[in-house]
Amino acid sequence: MSSRDMVAAHAALRAKHKAAKARPKPRKPHLRRNGIPPHPDFDIDKLPPSALLTPLEVAAVKRCSLSTIAKHRADPAHKLKWVDVDGHPRCRARDLLDDLARSTKVMLSELDGRRG
């Protein structure tokens, strides 16, 4: 085999490899969305206190990710309480409003401390 034939064979192999790399790999569908969900389509203040909310709805109201909500659920010392309804976690609107009020007070007190 001459050097010219070897160069041509090598170029053909490189082209074949490049074409194989250019094909997009099929992607797996996302099983779970861990980003911050869109704003809720309901007003939390107009819900009855006993309304049960899903973790996605709680994340939308609190404006945090689903993984953060999962960490809060796993922490027994966290103030946000969860109820198990047919094997699915739910949070009462009253508990969520209390948690939001508590976190707002903490943020405001931190801001007041910085101003002084």
C-alpha positions as CSV (number, residue, x, y, z in Angstrom):
1,M,0.0,0.0,0.0
2,S,1.5,3.3,-1.1
3,S,1.6,6.4,1.1
4,R,-1.0,8.0,-1.1
5,D,-3.4,5.1,-0.5
6,M,-2.8,5.3,3.3
7,V,-3.6,9.0,3.3
8,A,-6.8,8.4,1.4
9,A,-7.8,5.6,3.7
10,H,-7.0,7.7,6.8
11,A,-9.1,10.6,5.4
12,A,-12.0,8.3,4.7
13,L,-11.9,6.9,8.3
14,R,-11.8,10.4,9.7
15,A,-14.8,11.5,7.6
16,K,-16.7,8.4,8.8
17,H,-15.8,9.1,12.4
18,K,-16.8,12.8,12.1
19,A,-20.2,11.8,10.5
20,A,-20.9,9.4,13.3
21,K,-20.1,12.1,15.9
22,A,-22.3,14.6,14.2
23,R,-25.5,12.5,14.7
24,P,-27.4,13.7,17.8
25,K,-27.9,11.1,20.5
26,P,-31.5,10.5,21.5
27,R,-32.2,12.2,24.8
28,K,-34.1,10.8,27.7
29,P,-37.1,12.7,28.7
30,H,-36.9,14.6,31.9
31,L,-38.6,12.7,34.7
32,R,-38.8,15.7,37.0
33,R,-38.5,19.4,36.7
34,N,-36.3,20.8,39.5
35,G,-36.2,24.4,38.4
36,I,-38.4,27.1,39.8
37,P,-42.0,26.5,38.6
38,P,-44.0,29.3,37.0
39,H,-46.1,31.7,39.1
40,P,-49.2,30.0,40.5
41,D,-52.5,30.5,38.7
42,F,-54.3,31.0,42.0
43,D,-54.2,33.6,44.8
44,I,-52.9,32.1,48.0
45,D,-54.7,34.7,50.1
46,K,-58.1,33.7,48.6
47,L,-57.7,30.0,49.4
48,P,-59.4,28.6,52.5
49,P,-56.8,27.9,55.3
50,S,-57.5,24.2,55.1
51,A,-56.8,23.9,51.3
52,L,-54.2,21.3,50.5
53,L,-51.4,22.2,48.1
54,T,-49.0,20.0,46.2
55,P,-45.2,20.5,46.4
56,L,-45.3,22.1,43.0
57,E,-47.8,24.6,44.1
58,V,-45.9,25.3,47.3
59,A,-42.7,25.8,45.2
60,A,-44.5,28.2,42.9
61,V,-45.8,30.3,45.8
62,K,-42.5,30.3,47.7
63,R,-40.6,30.9,44.4
64,C,-38.1,28.1,45.0
65,S,-37.2,24.9,43.3
66,L,-38.8,21.5,43.8
67,S,-35.5,20.1,45.2
68,T,-35.6,22.8,47.9
69,I,-39.1,21.8,48.8
70,A,-38.0,18.2,49.0
71,K,-35.2,19.1,51.4
72,H,-37.7,21.0,53.6
73,R,-40.0,18.0,53.6
74,A,-37.2,15.7,54.7
75,D,-36.1,18.0,57.5
76,P,-38.3,17.3,60.6
77,A,-37.2,20.6,62.2
78,H,-38.5,22.7,59.3
79,K,-41.5,24.8,60.2
80,L,-43.5,24.0,57.1
81,K,-45.6,21.0,58.0
82,W,-46.7,18.3,55.5
83,V,-49.7,16.0,55.5
84,D,-49.7,12.6,53.7
85,V,-52.9,12.2,51.6
86,D,-53.1,8.8,49.9
87,G,-49.3,8.5,49.8
88,H,-48.9,12.0,48.3
89,P,-47.4,14.9,50.3
90,R,-49.6,18.0,50.8
91,C,-49.2,21.2,52.6
92,R,-52.1,23.3,54.1
93,A,-52.4,26.8,52.9
94,R,-52.5,28.1,56.5
95,D,-49.1,26.5,57.2
96,L,-47.6,27.9,54.0
97,L,-48.9,31.4,54.8
98,D,-47.4,31.1,58.3
99,D,-44.1,30.1,56.9
100,L,-44.1,33.0,54.4
101,A,-44.9,35.4,57.2
102,R,-42.1,34.0,59.3
103,S,-39.6,34.2,56.5
104,T,-40.7,37.8,55.7
105,K,-40.2,38.9,59.3
106,V,-36.7,37.4,59.3
107,M,-35.8,39.1,56.0
108,L,-37.2,42.5,57.3
109,S,-35.3,42.2,60.5
110,E,-32.1,41.5,58.6
111,L,-32.6,44.5,56.5
112,D,-33.3,46.7,59.6
113,G,-30.1,45.5,61.1
114,R,-28.1,46.5,58.0
115,R,-29.6,50.0,57.9
116,G,-28.7,50.9,61.5
